[in-house]
Every structure is written in C-alpha cells, then in structure tokens.
Amino acid sequence: MKCYISASKNNMKYFRAVVFLFFTFAKKIKIIFYTYLMNKRFNKLIIILVLILAVGCIPNRRLIYMQTDTSSQPISESGPMFSHTSDVYILQSNDVVDINMRTNDPELNLLLDANVSADNQFRMNGNMMGGGDIFYLNGYTLNDDGIVDIPVIGEVKLIGLNLDQAKVAIEEKLKSYVLENQYYVRIRLGGIRYSAIGEFVRPGKYTILQNRVTIFEAIANAGDLTTLAKRGKIRLIRQYPEGSRSYRINLNSEKIMGTEFYFLRPNDMIYAEPLKIRELGTGTTLSQTFQLIVNVATIGLLIYSATN
C-alpha cells in the first residue's frame, strides 16, 4: 500500500513537470510566432516607406539647367495658338490715369505740369518711399462721379469712356486755350492695380507699371500660388462701372489664354481657395499627413510591444 501511494506521488510530480514544460514551450512558441509576425509586418512597412521615399525624391537631372543631352527626344513642343481676347477697358471711379499735355506756350506748359512739379518736389524732400506708386502721386484719380480736375482746363468727366475717347474729351477742353494742332495729349492707365488674397506666397495689393498684365504675371508678382491653392477654381472679382462680378477660372487649362480673363484689368481681385487636403490632417500636404500617421502608428506598435 505504501508503495502504491509513493508511486502515485511520483506520477503526479512527473505529470506536473510535463504540464509545466508544455505550457512553457507553448508560451515560447507563441512569443516566437508573434515576433515573426511583427517582424514580417515591420519588414513590409519598411519596404513601403522606402518606396514612398524613392518616389518622393527629386533627382538632380530634373533640377540642373543646360545638361549634356544624348537622348533623341525633341527639345521643344509647340502648343495650339490662342488668339488674345481683350475687351477695350472702360474707365471707372477710383481709376488712376496718367495725363501728359504739351503746347507751344511754355508758360501754359508750366501750369499744366503742376502735378508733376509737385511730385518732383515731394520726392526731393525724401518723402517718397521705395516701391511707392508714382502714378498715384502725379496722376489723376477719377472721383466717385468719374471726374478728374486738371489744372487750367478744369474738370473733365471720363467715367464710361475708353482711353481714346478720354483723350478726345481732354483735347476738346484744351482747344479753348491753344490753337488747333498746337498741342499734344497722351493719356494712359497708371499701371495695373490688383489684389491677391488667399493661398499666395505673398498675398497683398500690388501695382504693376505696365499697360497689359497677364494673370500669370500677376500671380508671379505675388510670389506664386502655394501648394494648397485650388488652381482649377480661382475666383476672379472684376470691377465694372455698374458694379462687380465674380468669375471662376481654371488655371490648369491652357484655354485660359483665349479668354478675356488672361489679361488683368485695373482693380481686379484674385482669390485662391485652399484645397480640401487641409481637412485630411495637420500636414500641409498629403505626404506630410501620411508621414504623421506612420509616425503615430510606429509609436503605437512600440508601446504595444513593450507592454505585451
């Protein structure tokens, strides 16, 4: 009887040892299997990240000018020709025009140049800031009624006229003081004023001292659009004598060159809306948002591995 009890106790010891070894071995197998799966997933993640970085990198051959080219590809490609569509600009309130008048009478010329003389004196006093609008100082601004007040000849209503018609209106006034064919009149716009707001590198109000400015020149003058600008739906607000009108234009299409919006008009406003990508995360671009997600996921995996 004692031998039987002793044998039973020994069997229990062996059984417990076997069970302990079994569970220990199973736990080791589980850890090894889990580690294998984690390593496999991690390897896949590493491969994906490497591919993304490889695609995101820009090689030097795309950045360096005037490289030695041994390929047979054509150097240039010509696109379709678009005829310019530019309506005659009609003067409106708050426009600034540059009016230059000359006659055979030197004394009368001094009176007609009153604005220019005052501007020269202003600049000599050192009050002209760098980058200021010279036409705003020596030009003539149409008031709310579209009238300019010119020395000697008095008030002339220019609203609703184009530049050629405005020149004729000034000449008719000037004929009261000088003989026919003894005067010279030149009138032009005091540059192209426009506003750039929204997704611009340097948003603000600008004046380009040219008679004609394309919308791409205006954008370049404001530092170009940001990467978040919705280039396919740029909003252009244009002023007319009777009011304002808003347009949607697509800068991604080359057909813009054949529309009336290719050239800016004075007092135009360009508004660049942001892309919806802002709603995808805190990253400025999709790649930055993806990088943020990958970083958060990596930290989460590390914490999970450490706690388990």
C-alpha positions as CSV (number, residue, x, y, z in Angstrom):
1,M,0.0,0.0,0.0
2,K,2.8,2.4,0.8
3,C,4.5,1.5,-2.5
4,Y,1.3,2.3,-4.4
5,I,0.9,5.7,-2.7
6,S,4.6,6.5,-3.3
7,A,4.2,5.6,-7.0
8,S,1.1,7.8,-7.3
9,K,3.0,10.8,-5.8
10,N,5.9,10.3,-8.2
11,N,3.4,10.1,-11.2
12,M,1.9,13.4,-10.0
13,K,5.3,15.0,-9.9
14,Y,6.0,13.9,-13.4
15,F,2.6,15.0,-14.6
16,R,3.1,18.5,-13.2
17,A,6.6,18.7,-14.7
18,V,5.2,17.7,-18.1
19,V,2.4,20.2,-17.9
20,F,4.8,23.0,-16.8
21,L,7.2,22.2,-19.7
22,F,4.3,22.1,-22.1
23,F,2.9,25.5,-21.2
24,T,6.4,27.0,-21.1
25,F,7.1,25.6,-24.5
26,A,3.8,26.8,-25.8
27,K,4.5,30.3,-24.5
28,K,7.9,30.3,-26.2
29,I,6.2,29.2,-29.4
30,K,3.6,32.0,-29.1
31,I,6.3,34.6,-28.5
32,I,8.4,33.3,-31.4
33,F,5.3,33.3,-33.7
34,Y,4.2,36.7,-32.6
35,T,7.7,38.1,-33.1
36,Y,7.8,36.6,-36.6
37,L,4.5,38.2,-37.5
38,M,5.7,41.6,-36.1
39,N,8.9,41.3,-38.0
40,K,7.1,40.4,-41.1
41,R,4.7,43.3,-40.8
42,F,7.6,45.6,-39.9
43,N,9.5,44.5,-42.9
44,K,6.5,45.2,-45.1
45,L,6.2,48.7,-43.5
46,I,9.9,49.3,-44.1
47,I,9.5,48.3,-47.8
48,I,6.5,50.6,-48.2
49,L,8.3,53.6,-46.6
50,V,11.4,53.0,-48.8
51,L,9.2,53.0,-51.9
52,I,7.5,56.2,-50.8
53,L,10.8,57.9,-50.2
54,A,12.1,56.7,-53.5
55,V,9.1,58.1,-55.3
56,G,9.2,61.4,-53.3
57,C,12.8,62.1,-54.1
58,I,13.6,64.5,-57.0
59,P,16.8,63.6,-58.9
60,N,19.3,66.2,-59.8
61,R,18.7,65.7,-63.5
62,R,15.4,67.4,-63.1
63,L,16.9,70.4,-61.4
64,I,20.1,71.2,-63.3
65,Y,19.9,73.5,-66.3
66,M,21.9,73.0,-69.6
67,Q,22.9,69.4,-69.1
68,T,24.6,67.3,-71.7
69,D,21.7,65.6,-73.5
70,T,22.3,62.4,-75.6
71,S,18.7,61.4,-75.9
72,S,16.7,61.6,-79.2
73,Q,13.7,63.3,-77.6
74,P,12.6,66.7,-79.1
75,I,13.8,69.7,-77.2
76,S,10.5,71.6,-77.6
77,E,6.9,71.1,-78.4
78,S,4.6,73.7,-79.8
79,G,1.0,74.0,-78.5
80,P,-2.0,75.4,-80.1
81,M,-2.2,79.1,-80.9
82,F,-4.8,81.1,-78.9
83,S,-5.9,84.5,-80.2
84,H,-6.0,87.1,-77.4
85,T,-9.4,88.2,-76.3
86,S,-9.1,91.6,-74.7
87,D,-12.0,94.0,-74.4
88,V,-11.5,97.7,-74.5
89,Y,-11.2,98.9,-71.0
90,I,-13.8,101.5,-69.8
91,L,-12.7,104.0,-67.2
92,Q,-14.5,103.9,-63.9
93,S,-14.4,105.5,-60.4
94,N,-11.1,105.4,-58.5
95,D,-9.0,104.7,-61.6
96,V,-5.7,106.5,-61.8
97,V,-4.7,107.8,-65.2
98,D,-1.5,109.5,-66.4
99,I,-2.3,112.6,-68.5
100,N,0.6,114.3,-70.3
101,M,-0.2,117.6,-72.1
102,R,2.2,119.8,-74.2
103,T,1.6,123.0,-76.1
104,N,3.6,125.7,-77.9
105,D,3.2,128.0,-75.0
106,P,6.0,127.4,-72.3
107,E,4.1,129.3,-69.6
108,L,1.0,127.2,-70.2
109,N,3.1,124.1,-70.0
110,L,4.3,125.0,-66.6
111,L,0.7,125.3,-65.4
112,L,-0.3,122.0,-67.0
113,D,2.7,120.3,-65.3
114,A,1.5,121.3,-61.8
115,N,1.1,117.7,-60.7
116,V,4.5,116.6,-62.0
117,S,6.2,119.6,-60.4
118,A,4.6,118.9,-57.0
119,D,5.6,115.2,-57.3
120,N,9.2,116.1,-58.0
121,Q,9.3,118.4,-55.0
122,F,7.8,115.7,-52.9
123,R,10.5,113.2,-53.9
124,M,13.2,115.8,-53.4
125,N,12.1,116.2,-49.8
126,G,12.8,112.5,-49.3
127,N,9.2,111.6,-48.6
128,M,8.9,109.1,-51.5
129,M,9.1,105.6,-50.1
130,G,10.8,102.9,-52.1
131,G,8.3,100.9,-54.2
132,G,5.7,103.7,-54.0
133,D,3.1,104.2,-56.7
134,I,4.4,107.2,-58.7
135,F,1.2,107.4,-60.8
136,Y,-0.8,107.9,-57.7
137,L,1.3,111.0,-56.9
138,N,1.5,112.6,-60.3
139,G,-1.5,111.0,-62.0
140,Y,-5.2,111.9,-61.9
141,T,-7.7,109.9,-59.9
142,L,-11.3,109.7,-61.1
143,N,-13.6,110.6,-58.2
144,D,-16.9,108.9,-57.4
145,D,-18.5,110.8,-60.2
146,G,-15.8,109.8,-62.7
147,I,-14.4,113.3,-62.9
148,V,-10.7,114.5,-62.9
149,D,-9.7,118.0,-62.1
150,I,-6.9,119.1,-64.5
151,P,-5.0,122.4,-64.0
152,V,-6.1,125.3,-66.3
153,I,-8.7,123.3,-68.2
154,G,-10.8,122.4,-65.2
155,E,-13.0,119.3,-64.6
156,V,-13.4,116.6,-67.3
157,K,-15.7,113.7,-66.9
158,L,-14.0,110.5,-68.0
159,I,-16.1,107.7,-66.5
160,G,-17.6,105.3,-69.1
161,L,-15.0,106.3,-71.7
162,N,-12.1,104.3,-73.1
163,L,-8.7,105.8,-73.3
164,D,-9.1,107.1,-76.9
165,Q,-12.4,108.7,-76.0
166,A,-10.9,110.2,-72.9
167,K,-8.1,111.7,-75.0
168,V,-10.6,113.4,-77.3
169,A,-12.5,114.8,-74.3
170,I,-9.4,116.4,-72.9
171,E,-8.4,117.8,-76.3
172,E,-11.8,119.4,-76.7
173,K,-11.2,121.2,-73.4
174,L,-7.6,122.2,-74.3
175,K,-8.7,123.8,-77.6
176,S,-10.2,126.7,-75.6
177,Y,-6.6,127.8,-74.7
178,V,-4.4,126.9,-77.7
179,L,-4.8,126.8,-81.4
180,E,-5.5,123.7,-83.5
181,N,-2.6,121.4,-84.0
182,Q,-0.5,123.2,-81.4
183,Y,-1.0,120.8,-78.5
184,Y,-0.2,117.2,-77.7
185,V,-2.2,115.0,-75.3
186,R,-1.3,111.5,-74.1
187,I,-3.4,109.5,-71.6
188,R,-2.7,106.0,-70.2
189,L,-3.6,103.9,-67.2
190,G,-1.4,104.4,-64.2
191,G,-0.4,100.8,-64.1
192,I,-2.5,97.7,-63.3
193,R,-3.6,97.6,-59.7
194,Y,-4.9,94.3,-58.3
195,S,-5.3,92.4,-55.1
196,A,-4.0,88.8,-54.4
197,I,-5.6,87.1,-51.4
198,G,-5.8,83.6,-50.2
199,E,-3.3,80.9,-50.9
200,F,-0.5,83.1,-52.2
201,V,3.1,83.1,-51.1
202,R,2.9,86.9,-50.6
203,P,-0.8,88.0,-50.6
204,G,-1.4,91.7,-50.8
205,K,-2.3,94.6,-53.0
206,Y,0.1,95.3,-56.0
207,T,0.6,97.7,-58.8
208,I,2.5,96.6,-62.0
209,L,3.6,99.6,-64.1
210,Q,2.6,98.1,-67.4
211,N,-0.2,98.7,-69.9
212,R,-1.1,95.0,-70.1
213,V,-0.5,92.2,-67.5
214,T,-1.4,88.6,-67.8
215,I,-2.9,86.7,-64.8
216,F,0.2,84.6,-64.6
217,E,2.4,87.7,-64.4
218,A,0.2,88.9,-61.6
219,I,0.5,85.6,-59.7
220,A,4.3,85.6,-60.2
221,N,4.4,89.1,-58.8
222,A,2.7,87.9,-55.7
223,G,5.2,85.1,-55.2
224,D,3.2,82.4,-57.0
225,L,0.4,80.2,-55.5
226,T,1.1,77.9,-52.6
227,T,0.9,74.1,-53.0
228,L,-2.5,74.2,-51.3
229,A,-4.1,76.6,-53.8
230,K,-7.0,75.3,-55.8
231,R,-5.7,76.2,-59.2
232,G,-8.6,74.8,-61.1
233,K,-11.1,77.1,-59.4
234,I,-9.5,80.5,-58.9
235,R,-12.1,83.2,-58.1
236,L,-11.6,86.5,-60.0
237,I,-13.7,89.5,-58.9
238,R,-13.8,92.2,-61.6
239,Q,-15.0,95.7,-61.3
240,Y,-17.3,97.4,-63.8
241,P,-18.8,100.9,-63.9
242,E,-22.2,99.5,-62.8
243,G,-20.8,97.1,-60.2
244,S,-18.7,94.0,-59.5
245,R,-18.9,90.4,-60.8
246,S,-17.3,87.2,-59.7
247,Y,-15.9,84.6,-62.1
248,R,-14.5,81.1,-61.7
249,I,-11.4,80.4,-63.9
250,N,-9.3,77.3,-64.4
251,L,-5.6,78.0,-64.5
252,N,-4.9,74.3,-65.1
253,S,-6.2,74.6,-68.7
254,E,-4.2,76.2,-71.5
255,K,-7.5,77.5,-72.9
256,I,-7.3,80.4,-70.4
257,M,-5.0,82.1,-72.9
258,G,-8.0,82.5,-75.3
259,T,-10.4,84.1,-72.7
260,E,-10.9,87.7,-71.6
261,F,-9.5,86.7,-68.2
262,Y,-6.0,86.1,-69.5
263,F,-5.2,89.8,-69.1
264,L,-6.0,91.5,-65.8
265,R,-7.9,94.8,-65.6
266,P,-7.3,97.5,-63.1
267,N,-8.8,96.8,-59.6
268,D,-9.2,93.1,-60.3
269,M,-9.1,90.8,-57.2
270,I,-7.7,87.3,-57.4
271,Y,-8.8,84.9,-54.6
272,A,-7.1,81.5,-54.4
273,E,-9.1,79.0,-52.3
274,P,-7.3,76.2,-50.4
275,L,-7.6,72.5,-51.4
276,K,-9.7,70.1,-49.3
277,I,-6.4,68.4,-48.2
278,R,-6.4,70.6,-45.2
279,E,-9.2,68.5,-43.8
280,L,-7.2,65.3,-44.0
281,G,-4.9,66.1,-41.1
282,T,-2.4,68.6,-39.7
283,G,0.1,68.1,-42.5
284,T,0.4,70.8,-45.1
285,T,0.4,68.2,-47.9
286,L,-0.8,64.6,-48.2
287,S,2.7,63.2,-47.9
288,Q,3.2,65.2,-44.6
289,T,-0.1,63.8,-43.3
290,F,0.8,60.3,-44.3
291,Q,4.2,60.7,-42.5
292,L,2.4,61.8,-39.4
293,I,0.1,58.8,-39.5
294,V,3.1,56.5,-40.0
295,N,4.9,58.1,-37.0
296,V,1.9,57.7,-34.8
297,A,1.4,54.0,-35.9
298,T,5.1,53.2,-35.2
299,I,5.0,54.7,-31.7
300,G,1.8,52.7,-31.0
301,L,3.4,49.5,-32.1
302,L,6.4,50.1,-30.0
303,I,4.3,50.8,-26.9
304,Y,2.2,47.7,-27.6
305,S,5.3,45.5,-28.0
306,A,6.8,46.9,-24.8
307,T,3.7,46.3,-22.7
308,N,3.0,42.8,-24.0
